[in-house]
Amino acid sequence: MITPRTRAIISVSWFGLPANLLELKRISAKHNLTLIDDSAETITLNGYELDDQSKPDFRIFSFESKKHLSTGGEGGMIVTNNPDLAKKARQSAGLGYKHLTEEKGRTSLASRVFQNPSYERFDAFGFNYRMTPVTAAIGIGQLANIETFLDARLNAAASFENVIRGCSWMIPQASEQNGLPHSYYTYGIRYLGEGAIGKSWTEFYDLYVEMGGDGFYSNCKNPYLEPYFYGKRLGSQDLRLGLCPVAEKLQSEIMAFKTNYLDSSVVSNQSQILFNLISRLGR
């Protein structure tokens, strides 16, 4: 898919498992491309760090309310160790103000400077994507408890892992990638029950909810099969089917169980419901 027009590779560390950044960094370096990792659902702590051979040019984090770290609603963070890219990111988020640098995010100057009629404010194109001080303060407060939040998700994942162990038609996502551990934004499994036990994805979902389960998420549709793309840009959904057959098949099979339970008794209850359903249908 790399052509002379390609400028970047965007990887997605999905459900909390880091992408294969080592291989992607090799490919991006070979073709002189920028590597951007969507790390919105992933966080690594306790000494697990990306080395220089696998470190993306950008990592993008989300502070939306369901993420590992929240600011009370929305927000996000870009991290990079490239000074030029850092400056471009600051300017892109800060209206293109020329006084934004890679090291400082100042959005104001001495009034004598910026009130002068000869002052030139902008030397780049930018948007107004800045977080408010209030949401930033909430995020800093949440950061103090990030290990507690992460441990809760790891415990929830371990509980679900114990429940599906030995079930041939529920296949869990790998627990690590190149030595980097899963942080379990959700507990993702591949559901093969339609062929194995005659229950479709939707039928299994309905049974789980009927028994008191909290539901679970499907995987997002392949982007080129979403209405915005096939409706406005590519002509027809049918023309795009089969473009990425493996991803399309997996998309229809994924179940993502919630892990953001701080109450361990809730996790135990949800795990027990799933255990009872699997036992009822047969492993």
Rosetta blueprint (number, residue, H / E / L):
1 M L
2 I L
3 T L
4 P L
5 R L
6 T L
7 R L
8 A E
9 I E
10 I E
11 S E
12 V E
13 S L
14 W L
15 F L
16 G L
17 L L
18 P L
19 A L
20 N L
21 L H
22 L H
23 E H
24 L H
25 K H
26 R H
27 I H
28 S H
29 A H
30 K H
31 H L
32 N L
33 L L
34 T E
35 L E
36 I E
37 D E
38 D E
39 S L
40 A L
41 E L
42 T L
43 I L
44 T L
45 L L
46 N L
47 G L
48 Y L
49 E L
50 L L
51 D L
52 D L
53 Q L
54 S L
55 K L
56 P L
57 D L
58 F E
59 R E
60 I E
61 F E
62 S E
63 F L
64 E E
65 S L
66 K L
67 K L
68 H L
69 L L
70 S L
71 T L
72 G L
73 G E
74 E L
75 G L
76 G E
77 M E
78 I E
79 V E
80 T L
81 N L
82 N L
83 P H
84 D H
85 L H
86 A H
87 K H
88 K H
89 A H
90 R H
91 Q H
92 S H
93 A H
94 G E
95 L L
96 G L
97 Y E
98 K L
99 H L
100 L L
101 T L
102 E L
103 E L
104 K L
105 G L
106 R L
107 T L
108 S L
109 L L
110 A L
111 S H
112 R H
113 V H
114 F H
115 Q L
116 N L
117 P L
118 S L
119 Y L
120 E L
121 R L
122 F E
123 D L
124 A L
125 F L
126 G L
127 F L
128 N E
129 Y L
130 R L
131 M L
132 T L
133 P H
134 V H
135 T H
136 A H
137 A H
138 I H
139 G H
140 I H
141 G H
142 Q H
143 L H
144 A L
145 N L
146 I H
147 E H
148 T H
149 F H
150 L H
151 D H
152 A H
153 R H
154 L H
155 N H
156 A H
157 A H
158 A H
159 S H
160 F H
161 E H
162 N H
163 V H
164 I H
165 R L
166 G L
167 C L
168 S L
169 W L
170 M E
171 I E
172 P E
173 Q L
174 A L
175 S L
176 E E
177 Q E
178 N L
179 G L
180 L E
181 P E
182 H L
183 S L
184 Y L
185 Y L
186 T E
187 Y E
188 G E
189 I E
190 R E
191 Y E
192 L L
193 G H
194 E H
195 G H
196 A H
197 I H
198 G L
199 K L
200 S L
201 W H
202 T H
203 E H
204 F H
205 Y H
206 D H
207 L H
208 Y H
209 V H
210 E H
211 M L
212 G L
213 G L
214 D L
215 G L
216 F E
217 Y E
218 S L
219 N L
220 C L
221 K L
222 N L
223 P H
224 Y H
225 L H
226 E L
227 P H
228 Y H
229 F H
230 Y H
231 G H
232 K H
233 R L
234 L L
235 G L
236 S L
237 Q H
238 D H
239 L H
240 R H
241 L L
242 G L
243 L L
244 C L
245 P H
246 V H
247 A H
248 E H
249 K H
250 L H
251 Q H
252 S L
253 E L
254 I E
255 M E
256 A E
257 F E
258 K E
259 T L
260 N L
261 Y L
262 L L
263 D L
264 S H
265 S H
266 V H
267 V H
268 S H
269 N H
270 Q H
271 S H
272 Q H
273 I H
274 L H
275 F H
276 N H
277 L H
278 I H
279 S H
280 R H
281 L H
282 G L
283 R L
